[in-house]
Amino acid sequence: MKKTLIAALLLLSACNSQISTEQNSQKQITKTSSSESTQVKLNIIPEEKPIQQYFVLIDEGCEFEPVSVDSVAKTPEEAINLLLSFKQAQYGGTGYANTIYQSNLQLESLEINNGQATLNLTGELIYEYPKCDPPQIKSQIENTLLQFENIESVEIYINQELL
């Protein structure tokens, strides 16, 4: 019995397996043994955090707060293209405003160097409130990009003019 137990422990110690769950999260199980006990260590790799699309929650006057919803985007370029293509004034029935919805903007380029993202858009920037809308538009774009780990700051150009 003792020899069988030792053989099983040695076999167990040679095992190193990886398990993938249906949610694509990975668990690595490391098994080690000693003559008295078996130790199992789980290293769980967390699932990816979903990318967010940013809108604004407008208070009275020009005051606003950035708010987000889950997105299907995986890259900064996809996130910006989704944001620019959303042509409704509000996101669903949430009350989250989309101050970009009237604009006809396209992504020309997005360059990321040393944490600095330079976004170049072309087209027509249209908004209703000249005093309030530009900072809200800037907030939507900046917050959408700043969630990516390799982006620390954002410059936004529309038709080669800084927003």
N, C-alpha and C positions, 0 to 999 in steps of 0.2 A: 504494500500500500504506500509506504513512504517513498519507494523508488518510482512508483507511478506518479505520485504527486510531484516529485522533483523533476521528472521528465516532462510533465505537463507545464510546470513553471518555466522550465528552460525553453520549451516550445513557445509558450506565451511571451517570454522575453524577446524572442526573435521576431515576433510579430510587430509590425508597424503598419497600420492601415489608415486609409483616408475614407471618410464617408461624406457623400454629398446629399443634402436633403433636397426636397422638392423646391424649396425657396432659394436654391443655389447658394446657401450658406454652407461653408465647409467646416467639418470638425475633424481634427486630427487626433487620433488616440495613440498615445505612447504607453506601452506596457513594459514594465520592468519587474524583475523578481529578485528576491533574496531567499535564503533558505527558510525564513520564517513567514514572509508575507508577500503579497502581490500588490503593487501600487499602480493605479491607473490615473493618468493625467489627461484632462481634456483641454485642448487649446481651441477655443471657438473663435473663428474669424467672423466679425460682425457683418451683417448684410449692409449693402451700400445704402446710404441715405438718399432718398429721392431728391431729384433736382426740383427747385421751386421756380415758379413764374411769379413775378412781383407786380402788384397793383398798388393802389393807394386808397386809404380810408380817409375821406375828406371830412374834417371838422368844420366849424363855422369859419367863414372867411377863407383865407388861403392856407390855413393850418391843415396838415395831413400827416398820416402815419403809414409807412410801408407795411403791406400785408402780403402774404404769399399763399399759394396753393400748389399742390403737387403737379408736376409736369412729366411728360414722357420724354423730354429732351435728355440726351446723354452728354452733349458737348456744349461749350459756350456758344458756338455758332448755331447749333440747333435751338438752343434756348432763346437767342435773339431773334432768329427767324420765326419761331412760334409766337413770341411777343409781338413782333411787327405784323404778323398775319391775323391776329385776333382783332376782328373789326366790330366789336360790340362795346358800348359805353360802359357796361358793367359786366363783371364775371358772375354769370348765373344770377341768382337772387340774393347774393351775399352783400350787396351794397359796395363791393370793392370796385373802385373806379379805374377805368383804363383810359388815361388821358392821351394815349397814342392812337386811339381807334380811328380818328378822322384822317390821320396822316397817311401818305403814300410813300413809305420809306422802304428801301432795300439795303441789305447788307452788301457792302462793296468789299470790305476786308476787316479782319480782326487779327491784329498782331499782338503777341504777348512776349515781352522781353523783360527779364528780371522782375517779374511780378507786376509790371506796368502793362495794362491792356489799352491798346489804341484801337478804337472802333470807328470805322469809316462807313457812314451811311450816305446813300444818295436818294434823291427824290424830294418830295414836298412835305414839310412839317406844317401841319394844320392844327390849330387849337382855338378854343373859344375865349379863354381868359388870358390875355398876355401877361398879366402880373402873376397869376397863380399856376398856370399849366406848365411852363418850361421847367420849374424846379421839380414838379411832380413827374414829368416825363423823364427828366434826368435821374430821379430816384428809381423809377421803374427799371430803367436800363442798367444803372450802376448796381443796384441790389441783385438783379438777375445775374450779373457777371461776377460780383464779389463773393458769391457762394462757392466758386471754384477755387480749390486749394492753391493753384498756381497764379491766381490774380489777387493782387493787394491794392491796386488803384486803377482807376479807369479814366480815360479821356475819350470824349465822344465828339466826333466831327460829323456835321451834316453838310454835304456839298463842300467839303474842305473848310468849313467854318466851325470853330469850337462852340459847342452848346453851352 
